[in-house]
């Protein structure tokens, strides 16, 4: 963003680098705890949002690295990367909750409790928030209120869903099989599924193709015609 590259190391330090040269612009130690967490920072509105193993979501000034605010969840933020949409930052925590916070002030707007950790990052489309939980469900919530629209029992996953053209693509391990699922974004009905060897990444969708890391192999699936 604006010629800078932002990265988080183990959840304890956020770095800003010159994107062309790699020169360090600033570093911000946000926690004394070190972790193997996989949460990545998000940048929006002049702020950098980063999760931490100390259970806090931090908002930093993108130009200086100064902490603007922090919000404490009930457990570490492990692999759920913050997502900013329409002035709201969404992030999952190992306390089984997805949180929605005012992106500017860090004030809690709502939280939704699932049956297990939320390590998936959220995706937002047309005011609906989609995310996976370790309880085996893919959730669709009203982005403004946190109200449940639907949930689909496709199996637990830490990877993040992708939304395109009215379809949600997600991974799950229902029936002891690792699968990619395509679900109707409005109802949660499963449109199709495809078995993979394993899934080690979140999904990406572009130009009629869905991409996933399938057991250390990048696999691309052509999508059915709409």
C-alpha positions in Angstrom: 0.0 0.0 0.0 1.5 3.4 -1.1 4.8 1.8 -1.9 5.1 -0.1 1.4 5.0 -3.8 2.1 3.6 -4.8 5.6 4.4 -8.2 7.2 4.0 -9.8 10.6 6.5 -12.1 12.2 5.2 -14.7 14.6 2.5 -12.3 15.8 5.0 -10.3 17.9 6.4 -7.7 15.5 4.9 -5.9 12.5 7.3 -4.6 9.8 6.9 -1.9 7.1 9.4 -2.2 4.2 10.0 -0.2 1.1 8.3 -2.4 -1.5 10.9 -1.7 -4.2 14.1 -2.0 -2.1 13.2 -4.0 1.0 14.6 -1.2 3.2 13.1 -1.2 6.7 10.8 1.8 7.2 9.6 0.9 10.7 9.0 -2.1 13.0 6.5 -2.3 15.8 6.8 -4.8 18.6 3.2 -5.5 19.5 3.7 -8.5 21.8 6.3 -10.3 23.9 4.8 -13.7 22.9 6.3 -15.6 20.0 4.1 -18.0 18.1 4.0 -20.0 14.9 0.8 -18.2 14.0 -0.1 -17.6 10.4 -2.2 -14.4 10.6 -1.3 -11.7 8.0 -1.9 -8.0 8.5 -4.5 -6.0 6.6 -4.1 -2.4 5.5 -6.9 0.0 5.0 -7.7 3.7 5.7 -4.1 4.5 6.8 -4.1 1.7 9.4 -2.4 -1.7 9.6 -4.4 -4.4 11.4 -2.6 -7.3 12.9 -3.6 -10.3 15.1 -1.3 -11.5 17.9 -0.9 -14.6 20.2 -1.4 -12.2 23.1 -5.2 -12.3 22.1 -5.2 -8.7 20.9 -6.1 -7.3 17.5 -3.8 -4.2 17.0 -4.5 -1.2 14.8 -1.2 0.6 13.9 -0.6 3.9 12.1 0.5 2.8 8.6 3.0 5.6 8.3 4.7 5.3 11.7 3.8 1.9 13.3 2.4 3.7 16.4 -0.4 1.7 18.1 -3.8 3.5 17.6 -5.9 1.0 19.4 -6.0 -2.7 20.5 -8.9 -5.0 21.2 -8.6 -8.0 23.5 -10.3 -11.2 22.5 -10.6 -14.3 24.7 -7.7 -16.2 23.2 -4.9 -16.0 20.6 -5.6 -14.9 17.1 -3.8 -17.7 15.3 -4.4 -17.9 11.6 -7.4 -15.7 11.1 -6.1 -12.6 9.2 -8.1 -9.4 9.7 -10.4 -8.3 6.9 -11.6 -4.7 6.5 -14.8 -4.0 4.7 -17.2 -1.0 4.9 -15.5 0.5 7.9 -15.6 -2.8 9.8 -12.7 -5.1 10.7 -13.5 -8.8 11.0 -11.2 -11.3 12.7 -11.5 -14.8 14.3 -10.1 -16.0 17.6 -9.3 -19.3 19.3 -12.0 -18.4 21.8 -14.5 -19.7 19.2 -15.7 -16.2 18.2 -15.7 -14.1 15.1 -15.4 -10.4 16.0 -16.7 -7.3 14.1 -15.0 -4.0 15.3 -15.3 -0.4 14.2 -12.1 -0.1 12.1 -11.4 3.5 13.1 -12.1 3.2 16.9 -11.7 -0.5 17.7 -15.1 -0.5 19.4 -16.9 -3.9 19.4 -19.9 -4.0 17.1 -20.8 -7.6 17.6 -19.3 -11.1 18.0 -20.6 -14.5 17.0 -19.8 -17.6 19.0 -19.3 -20.9 17.2 -18.6 -24.4 18.7 -14.8 -24.3 18.3 -11.8 -22.0 17.3 -12.1 -19.6 14.4 -8.9 -19.7 12.5 -10.4 -19.0 9.1 -10.2 -15.5 7.7 -13.5 -14.0 6.8 -14.8 -13.1 3.3 -17.4 -10.5 2.7 -19.7 -10.2 -0.3 -22.9 -8.0 -0.5 -23.0 -7.4 3.2 -22.7 -11.1 4.2 -19.7 -12.5 6.1 -18.5 -16.0 5.3 -16.0 -18.0 7.5 -15.2 -21.5 8.6 -15.0 -22.8 12.2 -13.3 -25.7 13.8 -16.7 -27.0 14.8 -17.2 -28.3 11.3 -19.5 -25.5 9.9 -19.2 -22.9 7.3 -21.1 -19.8 8.4 -22.9 -16.9 6.7 -23.7 -13.9 8.9 -25.3 -10.6 8.4 -22.2 -8.3 8.3 -24.0 -5.4 10.1 -25.7 -7.3 12.9 -23.9 -10.7 13.2 -27.2 -12.5 12.8 -27.0 -16.0 11.4 -28.2 -16.4 7.8 -27.2 -20.0 7.4 -24.5 -22.6 8.3 -23.4 -25.7 6.4 -21.9 -28.8 8.0 -19.0 -29.4 5.5 -16.4 -30.3 8.1 -13.8 -28.3 10.0 -11.3 -26.2 8.3 -8.7 -23.5 9.0 -8.6 -22.2 5.4 -10.6 -19.3 4.3 -13.6 -19.3 1.9 -13.8 -17.3 -1.4 -16.9 -15.8 -2.9 -17.5 -15.2 -6.6 -20.7 -14.9 -8.7 -23.1 -15.9 -6.0 -21.1 -19.0 -5.0 -19.0 -19.7 -1.9 -16.0 -21.9 -2.3 -14.6 -23.6 0.8 -12.7 -26.6 2.1 -14.0 -29.2 4.5 -13.4 -32.7 5.7 -16.9 -34.1 6.2 -17.3 -37.9 5.9 -13.5 -38.3 6.5 -12.7 -36.9 3.1 -11.0 -33.7 2.2 -13.1 -31.8 -0.2 -13.6 -28.5 -2.0 -17.2 -27.4 -1.8 -19.2 -24.9 -3.9 -22.3 -23.6 -2.0 -25.0 -21.2 -3.0 -24.1 -18.0 -1.2 -27.8 -17.2 -0.4 -28.9 -20.5 1.0 -25.8 -22.5 1.8 -27.0 -25.4 -0.4 -24.1 -27.5 -1.7 -23.9 -27.2 -5.5 -21.0 -29.5 -6.0 -17.9 -30.9 -4.2 -14.6 -32.4 -5.4 -12.3 -34.6 -3.4 -8.6 -33.5 -2.9 -5.7 -35.3 -1.3 -5.4 -32.6 1.4 -5.8 -28.9 1.6 -3.1 -26.6 3.0 -4.2 -23.2 1.9 -7.1 -20.9 1.5 -8.9 -20.9 -1.9 -8.6 -18.3 -4.6 -11.0 -17.9 -7.5 -10.3 -16.0 -10.8 -11.6 -16.2 -14.4 -13.6 -19.4 -13.9 -10.9 -21.3 -12.1 -10.5 -22.2 -8.4 -7.0 -22.7 -7.0 -5.9 -24.6 -3.9 -2.7 -26.1 -2.5 -3.6 -29.8 -2.7 -1.0 -31.8 -0.7 2.0 -29.6 -1.7 0.7 -29.3 -5.3 -1.0 -26.3 -6.6 -4.2 -27.6 -8.2 -6.6 -25.6 -10.4 -10.2 -26.7 -11.0 -12.3 -25.4 -13.9 -15.6 -24.2 -12.6 -18.9 -25.3 -14.3 -20.5 -22.8 -16.5 -22.9 -20.5 -14.7 
